[in-house]
Amino acid sequence: MSNYLLQIADKLKAFGVRVLAIRSDAADLSSHQDLVNKVLAEFGKIDILVNNAGVFGGSPLGQITEAEFDRVFNTNTKVRPMQSA
């Protein structure tokens, strides 16, 4: 997890905000339930869930490799932690 993210979490905590910083891979379906479990363990419930993940391959479509296409497609289409909640 980035130091920047942890610094922001610490600053929010200093103001009394309950914060849980979690690194998760949106393209990895098995990590979705783990993410939900951590949030529920910390807060007891999920009031609002915003699915916000998306990547761009960076290469023109005709030049993108299959591995890069798979990474982009998996990240942009497999995001479904809401189903786990």
Secondary structure in CASP SS format (residue, H / E / C, confidence):
PFRMAT SS
TARGET T0000
AUTHOR 0000-0000-0000
METHOD secondary structure of the structure
MODEL  1
M C 1.00
S C 1.00
N H 1.00
Y H 1.00
L H 1.00
L H 1.00
Q H 1.00
I H 1.00
A H 1.00
D H 1.00
K H 1.00
L H 1.00
K H 1.00
A H 1.00
F C 1.00
G C 1.00
V C 1.00
R C 1.00
V C 1.00
L C 1.00
A C 1.00
I C 1.00
R C 1.00
S C 1.00
D C 1.00
A C 1.00
A C 1.00
D C 1.00
L H 1.00
S H 1.00
S H 1.00
H H 1.00
Q H 1.00
D H 1.00
L H 1.00
V H 1.00
N H 1.00
K H 1.00
V H 1.00
L H 1.00
A H 1.00
E H 1.00
F H 1.00
G C 1.00
K C 1.00
I C 1.00
D C 1.00
I C 1.00
L C 1.00
V C 1.00
N C 1.00
N C 1.00
A C 1.00
G C 1.00
V C 1.00
F C 1.00
G C 1.00
G C 1.00
S C 1.00
P C 1.00
L H 1.00
G H 1.00
Q H 1.00
I C 1.00
T C 1.00
E H 1.00
A H 1.00
E H 1.00
F H 1.00
D H 1.00
R H 1.00
V H 1.00
F H 1.00
N H 1.00
T H 1.00
N H 1.00
T H 1.00
K C 1.00
V C 1.00
R C 1.00
P H 1.00
M H 1.00
Q H 1.00
S H 1.00
A C 1.00
END
